[in-house]
Amino acid sequence: MTSLSYRSKIYINDRLVPENEAAISPLDTGFLFGDGLFETIRTYVGKPFQLDEHLARLRRGLQKLALPEPHDLKQSPAIITELLAANRLSHDPGVIKLVVSRGNPETDNPNHTSTLMIRASTLDVESIKCRQQGMRALILPWRRDRHNPLLAVKSINYLENRYGLQEARRKGFDEGIFLNQEGELCEGSFSNLFLIRNNSLLTPPLAAGLLPGITRNFILKIANQLSLGCREMPLSPKDLGECDGAFLTSSLMEIAPLIELDEYKFDVNQTATTRNLLQEAFRKETAE
């Protein structure tokens, strides 16, 4: 049996250390202002899924925020492999949390660089299975500005999303869905949204004001390979009443059907064939 202490290594400041010994400066602007970025990556049998895509999105965010790339980011694939082995997660479902913060830019150290932290933990498989049985979501009561440039980056200043999820759970739902100021559907607090109509997929475009989700992009790609119709188009809540079903995507839960979204209820069996095609594509991509 694996001991907790053995499974609690973390990478920070160029080395692996026990989690309870990891520390950042109290002057790190990531801590003070949420000045940084993060990626959440699922691992299958020790292999991070879509790692190159996650790192590419992270680098785009670094450029947008003029945040210096950590000197060790290029070594992150090797670091992740080492960390998974150190935590005995090479053969178990896992979660990688990769965080870059600006550090303390006012330091006198001429060799100052951004801080890179990488954590590996066990995936809560039972929680994921529960979501994949069906989720309930509501539309959140405030609107997002689709012109906000920060919506395109995965910032560690994640408070609006966390608050949205908190509000949804407070009302007995699993997820909250944002609308933009034009009343168009955007995304969930931790997920992207797809509708199914006549065995074709519909999803809000990035211009609606949403994060370019890694799993969202994967679904768009494999939908084309499977000859499933798939359109990125502006969608409003009334479109929910004209679709056969809906599902959410994220790096950890893959695909989870919606059984309810606000006033609309869906029979997950009606769209099971379409979702199963997509899920099977996941299985092929993540097989040993």
One Martini backbone bead per residue (centre of mass of N, CA, C, O) as a GRO file, in nm:
protein
  288
    1MET     BB    1   0.096   0.036   0.022
    2THR     BB    2   0.065   0.369  -0.024
    3SER     BB    3   0.198   0.638   0.105
    4LEU     BB    4   0.138   0.964   0.154
    5SER     BB    5   0.433   1.072   0.160
    6TYR     BB    6   0.509   0.942  -0.119
    7ARG     BB    7   0.253   1.108  -0.272
    8SER     BB    8   0.376   1.429  -0.192
    9LYS     BB    9   0.508   1.545  -0.437
   10ILE     BB   10   0.670   1.848  -0.565
   11TYR     BB   11   0.721   2.101  -0.809
   12ILE     BB   12   0.972   2.352  -0.714
   13ASN     BB   13   1.234   2.530  -0.773
   14ASP     BB   14   1.390   2.280  -0.937
   15ARG     BB   15   1.229   2.069  -0.742
   16LEU     BB   16   1.163   1.797  -0.542
   17VAL     BB   17   0.909   1.809  -0.285
   18PRO     BB   18   0.741   1.811  -0.024
   19GLU     BB   19   0.446   1.961   0.009
   20ASN     BB   20   0.503   2.070   0.313
   21GLU     BB   21   0.775   2.235   0.182
   22ALA     BB   22   0.638   2.414   0.000
   23ALA     BB   23   0.722   2.749  -0.145
   24ILE     BB   24   0.644   3.094  -0.156
   25SER     BB   25   0.647   3.412  -0.196
   26PRO     BB   26   0.468   3.678  -0.052
   27LEU     BB   27   0.557   3.859  -0.327
   28ASP     BB   28   0.400   3.704  -0.515
   29THR     BB   29   0.176   3.797  -0.768
   30GLY     BB   30   0.013   3.541  -0.767
   31PHE     BB   31  -0.074   3.570  -0.467
   32LEU     BB   32  -0.166   3.877  -0.466
   33PHE     BB   33  -0.321   3.884  -0.791
   34GLY     BB   34  -0.332   3.641  -0.995
   35ASP     BB   35  -0.039   3.635  -1.156
   36GLY     BB   36  -0.131   3.384  -1.374
   37LEU     BB   37  -0.113   3.033  -1.472
   38PHE     BB   38  -0.303   2.733  -1.580
   39GLU     BB   39  -0.307   2.364  -1.585
   40THR     BB   40  -0.523   2.080  -1.656
   41ILE     BB   41  -0.418   1.732  -1.650
   42ARG     BB   42  -0.468   1.423  -1.781
   43THR     BB   43  -0.387   1.085  -1.693
   44TYR     BB   44  -0.281   0.784  -1.880
   45VAL     BB   45  -0.074   0.570  -1.784
   46GLY     BB   46   0.135   0.826  -1.751
   47LYS     BB   47  -0.020   1.001  -1.979
   48PRO     BB   48  -0.051   1.305  -2.102
   49PHE     BB   49  -0.322   1.466  -2.225
   50GLN     BB   50  -0.255   1.703  -2.448
   51LEU     BB   51   0.016   1.849  -2.373
   52ASP     BB   52   0.092   2.030  -2.611
   53GLU     BB   53  -0.173   2.195  -2.599
   54HIS     BB   54  -0.139   2.306  -2.315
   55LEU     BB   55   0.138   2.447  -2.365
   56ALA     BB   56   0.042   2.631  -2.592
   57ARG     BB   57  -0.168   2.786  -2.427
   58LEU     BB   58   0.023   2.885  -2.212
   59ARG     BB   59   0.210   3.049  -2.404
   60ARG     BB   60  -0.008   3.242  -2.502
   61GLY     BB   61  -0.059   3.360  -2.221
   62LEU     BB   62   0.223   3.468  -2.166
   63GLN     BB   63   0.222   3.669  -2.398
   64LYS     BB   64  -0.030   3.835  -2.320
   65LEU     BB   65   0.100   3.895  -2.015
   66ALA     BB   66   0.406   3.931  -2.018
   67LEU     BB   67   0.517   3.643  -1.919
   68PRO     BB   68   0.774   3.482  -1.830
   69GLU     BB   69   0.932   3.205  -1.912
   70PRO     BB   70   1.021   2.945  -1.766
   71HIS     BB   71   1.323   2.781  -1.780
   72ASP     BB   72   1.164   2.480  -1.716
   73LEU     BB   73   0.928   2.430  -1.923
   74LYS     BB   74   1.071   2.246  -2.137
   75GLN     BB   75   1.093   2.011  -1.900
   76SER     BB   76   0.798   1.921  -1.820
   77PRO     BB   77   0.765   1.634  -1.933
   78ALA     BB   78   0.994   1.511  -1.755
   79ILE     BB   79   0.885   1.607  -1.483
   80ILE     BB   80   0.617   1.456  -1.492
   81THR     BB   81   0.734   1.174  -1.507
   82GLU     BB   82   0.890   1.193  -1.239
   83LEU     BB   83   0.645   1.263  -1.058
   84LEU     BB   84   0.472   1.015  -1.111
   85ALA     BB   85   0.683   0.816  -1.003
   86ALA     BB   86   0.718   0.939  -0.716
   87ASN     BB   87   0.381   0.902  -0.676
   88ARG     BB   88   0.273   0.639  -0.804
   89LEU     BB   89   0.121   0.729  -1.117
   90SER     BB   90   0.199   0.556  -1.383
   91HIS     BB   91  -0.085   0.350  -1.346
   92ASP     BB   92  -0.275   0.590  -1.278
   93PRO     BB   93  -0.510   0.807  -1.245
   94GLY     BB   94  -0.442   1.154  -1.320
   95VAL     BB   95  -0.326   1.488  -1.201
   96ILE     BB   96  -0.219   1.789  -1.351
   97LYS     BB   97  -0.069   2.081  -1.204
   98LEU     BB   98   0.008   2.382  -1.382
   99VAL     BB   99   0.207   2.662  -1.259
  100VAL     BB  100   0.233   3.018  -1.333
  101SER     BB  101   0.423   3.276  -1.188
  102ARG     BB  102   0.580   3.587  -1.163
  103GLY     BB  103   0.652   3.661  -0.889
  104ASN     BB  104   0.915   3.900  -0.806
  105PRO     BB  105   0.978   4.176  -1.006
  106GLU     BB  106   1.133   4.360  -0.763
  107THR     BB  107   1.377   4.221  -0.761
  108ASP     BB  108   1.742   4.225  -0.753
  109ASN     BB  109   1.747   3.978  -0.924
  110PRO     BB  110   1.873   3.925  -1.245
  111ASN     BB  111   1.758   3.604  -1.245
  112HIS     BB  112   1.474   3.642  -1.264
  113THR     BB  113   1.181   3.429  -1.254
  114SER     BB  114   0.941   3.243  -1.300
  115THR     BB  115   0.708   3.028  -1.153
  116LEU     BB  116   0.717   2.667  -1.125
  117MET     BB  117   0.438   2.442  -1.077
  118ILE     BB  118   0.404   2.082  -1.002
  119ARG     BB  119   0.124   1.859  -0.975
  120ALA     BB  120   0.048   1.524  -0.850
  121SER     BB  121  -0.259   1.335  -0.864
  122THR     BB  122  -0.541   1.173  -0.793
  123LEU     BB  123  -0.810   1.063  -0.949
  124ASP     BB  124  -1.161   1.105  -0.917
  125VAL     BB  125  -1.335   0.860  -1.051
  126GLU     BB  126  -1.616   0.863  -0.915
  127SER     BB  127  -1.685   1.156  -0.985
  128ILE     BB  128  -1.669   1.120  -1.290
  129LYS     BB  129  -1.885   0.898  -1.319
  130CYS     BB  130  -2.114   1.070  -1.210
  131ARG     BB  131  -2.108   1.286  -1.433
  132GLN     BB  132  -2.145   1.071  -1.674
  133GLN     BB  133  -2.457   1.023  -1.593
  134GLY     BB  134  -2.525   1.329  -1.516
  135MET     BB  135  -2.609   1.679  -1.538
  136ARG     BB  136  -2.670   1.989  -1.362
  137ALA     BB  137  -2.773   2.314  -1.486
  138LEU     BB  138  -2.725   2.671  -1.479
  139ILE     BB  139  -2.795   3.000  -1.532
  140LEU     BB  140  -2.629   3.270  -1.477
  141PRO     BB  141  -2.716   3.607  -1.371
  142TRP     BB  142  -2.457   3.703  -1.509
  143ARG     BB  143  -2.252   3.884  -1.734
  144ARG     BB  144  -2.032   3.868  -2.001
  145ASP     BB  145  -1.746   4.005  -2.156
  146ARG     BB  146  -1.643   3.919  -2.473
  147HIS     BB  147  -1.395   4.145  -2.479
  148ASN     BB  148  -1.233   4.004  -2.274
  149PRO     BB  149  -0.902   3.900  -2.294
  150LEU     BB  150  -0.893   3.698  -2.035
  151LEU     BB  151  -1.079   3.462  -2.148
  152ALA     BB  152  -0.826   3.327  -2.319
  153VAL     BB  153  -0.716   3.266  -2.031
  154LYS     BB  154  -0.572   3.062  -1.762
  155SER     BB  155  -0.622   3.201  -1.480
  156ILE     BB  156  -0.558   3.220  -1.131
  157ASN     BB  157  -0.789   3.430  -1.161
  158TYR     BB  158  -1.079   3.226  -1.073
  159LEU     BB  159  -1.326   3.359  -0.920
  160GLU     BB  160  -1.571   3.361  -1.107
  161ASN     BB  161  -1.582   3.055  -1.144
  162ARG     BB  162  -1.600   2.976  -0.847
  163TYR     BB  163  -1.856   3.139  -0.790
  164GLY     BB  164  -2.037   3.001  -0.998
  165LEU     BB  165  -2.016   2.718  -0.872
  166GLN     BB  166  -2.119   2.795  -0.593
  167GLU     BB  167  -2.400   2.890  -0.687
  168ALA     BB  168  -2.491   2.628  -0.815
  169ARG     BB  169  -2.460   2.448  -0.559
  170ARG     BB  170  -2.646   2.614  -0.373
  171LYS     BB  171  -2.896   2.528  -0.587
  172GLY     BB  172  -2.831   2.209  -0.675
  173PHE     BB  173  -2.596   2.215  -0.880
  174ASP     BB  174  -2.307   2.130  -1.091
  175GLU     BB  175  -2.341   2.385  -1.289
  176GLY     BB  176  -2.241   2.692  -1.456
  177ILE     BB  177  -2.373   2.918  -1.703
  178PHE     BB  178  -2.266   3.149  -1.928
  179LEU     BB  179  -2.339   3.475  -2.033
  180ASN     BB  180  -2.346   3.729  -2.237
  181GLN     BB  181  -2.444   4.054  -2.315
  182GLU     BB  182  -2.619   3.915  -2.563
  183GLY     BB  183  -2.729   3.624  -2.448
  184GLU     BB  184  -2.508   3.417  -2.491
  185LEU     BB  185  -2.361   3.130  -2.493
  186CYS     BB  186  -2.063   2.998  -2.349
  187GLU     BB  187  -1.985   2.861  -2.046
  188GLY     BB  188  -1.852   2.708  -1.790
  189SER     BB  189  -1.672   2.710  -1.496
  190PHE     BB  190  -1.529   2.403  -1.610
  191SER     BB  191  -1.664   2.418  -1.908
  192ASN     BB  192  -1.792   2.303  -2.209
  193LEU     BB  193  -2.044   2.351  -2.467
  194PHE     BB  194  -2.286   2.115  -2.608
  195LEU     BB  195  -2.500   2.051  -2.877
  196ILE     BB  196  -2.773   1.836  -2.997
  197ARG     BB  197  -2.872   1.811  -3.354
  198ASN     BB  198  -2.933   1.573  -3.553
  199ASN     BB  199  -2.638   1.447  -3.483
  200SER     BB  200  -2.527   1.733  -3.424
  201LEU     BB  201  -2.296   1.988  -3.348
  202LEU     BB  202  -2.303   2.257  -3.103
  203THR     BB  203  -2.102   2.561  -3.046
  204PRO     BB  204  -1.958   2.809  -2.914
  205PRO     BB  205  -1.772   3.063  -2.993
  206LEU     BB  206  -1.499   3.235  -2.896
  207ALA     BB  207  -1.641   3.521  -2.941
  208ALA     BB  208  -1.843   3.487  -2.691
  209GLY     BB  209  -1.650   3.420  -2.434
  210LEU     BB  210  -1.404   3.184  -2.423
  211LEU     BB  211  -1.228   2.916  -2.360
  212PRO     BB  212  -0.992   2.718  -2.528
  213GLY     BB  213  -1.058   2.414  -2.502
  214ILE     BB  214  -0.904   2.116  -2.525
  215THR     BB  215  -1.151   1.925  -2.547
  216ARG     BB  216  -1.304   2.089  -2.747
  217ASN     BB  217  -1.095   2.063  -2.976
  218PHE     BB  218  -1.105   1.754  -2.987
  219ILE     BB  219  -1.402   1.730  -3.067
  220LEU     BB  220  -1.385   1.887  -3.331
  221LYS     BB  221  -1.187   1.691  -3.466
  222ILE     BB  222  -1.340   1.411  -3.431
  223ALA     BB  223  -1.603   1.492  -3.567
  224ASN     BB  224  -1.481   1.510  -3.848
  225GLN     BB  225  -1.371   1.215  -3.858
  226LEU     BB  226  -1.685   1.106  -3.803
  227SER     BB  227  -1.889   1.284  -3.970
  228LEU     BB  228  -1.983   1.505  -3.784
  229GLY     BB  229  -2.163   1.755  -3.731
  230CYS     BB  230  -1.996   2.088  -3.680
  231ARG     BB  231  -2.075   2.399  -3.505
  232GLU     BB  232  -1.976   2.732  -3.478
  233MET     BB  233  -2.219   2.921  -3.287
  234PRO     BB  234  -2.449   3.120  -3.197
  235LEU     BB  235  -2.614   3.087  -2.872
  236SER     BB  236  -2.921   3.044  -2.713
  237PRO     BB  237  -3.146   2.942  -2.483
  238LYS     BB  238  -3.362   2.865  -2.706
  239ASP     BB  239  -3.186   2.632  -2.832
  240LEU     BB  240  -3.248   2.419  -2.612
  241GLY     BB  241  -3.549   2.363  -2.725
  242GLU     BB  242  -3.407   2.254  -3.024
  243CYS     BB  243  -3.271   2.012  -2.886
  244ASP     BB  244  -3.175   1.675  -2.790
  245GLY     BB  245  -2.903   1.776  -2.644
  246ALA     BB  246  -2.628   1.776  -2.393
  247PHE     BB  247  -2.278   1.872  -2.320
  248LEU     BB  248  -1.980   1.839  -2.134
  249THR     BB  249  -1.635   1.962  -2.113
  250SER     BB  250  -1.317   1.822  -1.992
  251SER     BB  251  -1.017   1.704  -1.896
  252LEU     BB  252  -1.133   1.512  -1.668
  253MET     BB  253  -1.443   1.422  -1.781
  254GLU     BB  254  -1.470   1.487  -2.080
  255ILE     BB  255  -1.790   1.353  -2.101
  256ALA     BB  256  -2.107   1.515  -2.001
  257PRO     BB  257  -2.425   1.487  -1.960
  258LEU     BB  258  -2.726   1.658  -1.981
  259ILE     BB  259  -3.040   1.668  -1.791
  260GLU     BB  260  -3.004   1.984  -1.716
  261LEU     BB  261  -3.097   2.333  -1.828
  262ASP     BB  262  -3.262   2.484  -1.643
  263GLU     BB  263  -3.576   2.439  -1.800
  264TYR     BB  264  -3.423   2.205  -1.938
  265LYS     BB  265  -3.477   1.866  -2.050
  266PHE     BB  266  -3.295   1.548  -2.086
  267ASP     BB  267  -3.251   1.256  -2.279
  268VAL     BB  268  -2.971   1.065  -2.283
  269ASN     BB  269  -3.064   0.831  -2.478
  270GLN     BB  270  -3.113   1.002  -2.741
  271THR     BB  271  -2.771   1.075  -2.749
  272ALA     BB  272  -2.581   0.823  -2.707
  273THR     BB  273  -2.457   0.760  -2.984
  274THR     BB  274  -2.292   1.019  -3.017
  275ARG     BB  275  -2.131   1.004  -2.750
  276ASN     BB  276  -2.005   0.720  -2.795
  277LEU     BB  277  -1.830   0.799  -3.032
  278LEU     BB  278  -1.658   1.003  -2.872
  279GLN     BB  279  -1.570   0.814  -2.640
  280GLU     BB  280  -1.420   0.609  -2.820
  281ALA     BB  281  -1.206   0.812  -2.913
  282PHE     BB  282  -1.082   0.841  -2.638
  283ARG     BB  283  -0.997   0.547  -2.594
  284LYS     BB  284  -0.799   0.539  -2.834
  285GLU     BB  285  -0.614   0.783  -2.741
  286THR     BB  286  -0.568   0.648  -2.426
  287ALA     BB  287  -0.435   0.405  -2.492
  288GLU     BB  288  -0.152   0.201  -2.450
   0.00000   0.00000   0.00000
